[in-house]
Amino acid sequence: LLRVEEEGLAILDAAGKEQFYLAFPYRTSRVMTAGEGLAVVPGRGGGMMAIRPDLTALELDTDDAILGASLSSSYILAYGPAAQGKSSLVLLDSGTGAYRSLLSFSQLEWPVASAFLPGGNAFGLLVLDLSSGEAVTRFVRYSLDGSKTPDFSARVGGLLPRLAYIGNQAVLYDDERMVLIDMETGDVREEAVPGRLEVLAAAGGHLAFLTRDGNDYNFHLVRGDAGEGEIFFQPEGYGETIRVFAYASDGSFLLAATEDELVVLDASTGDPSSRQPSGGQVERIQALDSLHFFLVIDGQGVIATVG
């Protein structure tokens, strides 16, 4: 368990007791989620501390500010402004910090999101492109062999600044729109999100999201291989009652909470396999691995085991 503070990161045991403390190297810091890890950047200037999945850290010196990053067990992606009003992206070895590749973009192109593909042999990048006089989001996929030429590219109108994956499809989305791009055929499908997006999560080739309209919640799973208009579906009996959820780390199932119970749902079908009273209001669910979850119930942290 982690507790992010202004000057560092506290690592806690299951009982909430601090085990050790990782101090940030900057006077003021900004902490970003970055794929499988965290990225800590200074409030002003260049540099980044990459916190790996095993909670070890690597400090990187950069001349320019880092605006976004993504970490895997083997690589670090970081992007931000470069010289002459341009932007750049760098691919680094997460063990040594050694440069693997550097990509540069024109003055009318800005990287806005990045994420490694499942399997770790490529990464995807969203680029806001204004070169045509209109806002276009380009999804580009690069292999990890150091190539500066993408092996797949697609364009979508408007700005969609968030990226996830489901099966062989890239999912571009904002609070109101979702676009699925098949990375084998190039087919592009767009769907209006039914409500205002609150939470979206993806794991193991599956994707789910929660929307809110006033006091009304709607929970949906996403079918990547469904026909037009059939992409979203709601688990029977739980589509309008789930308030918080999380995938197991391997994506095989979800643990979700309604106002008064916990329920385990199949990741593909949404069918419930077990349920029990929650004993209070569940405020947060965080997967620790494929069987264990950290829950905050009425302000108290507990560990739950599924199976």
Disulfide bonds with the S-S distance in Angstrom:
none
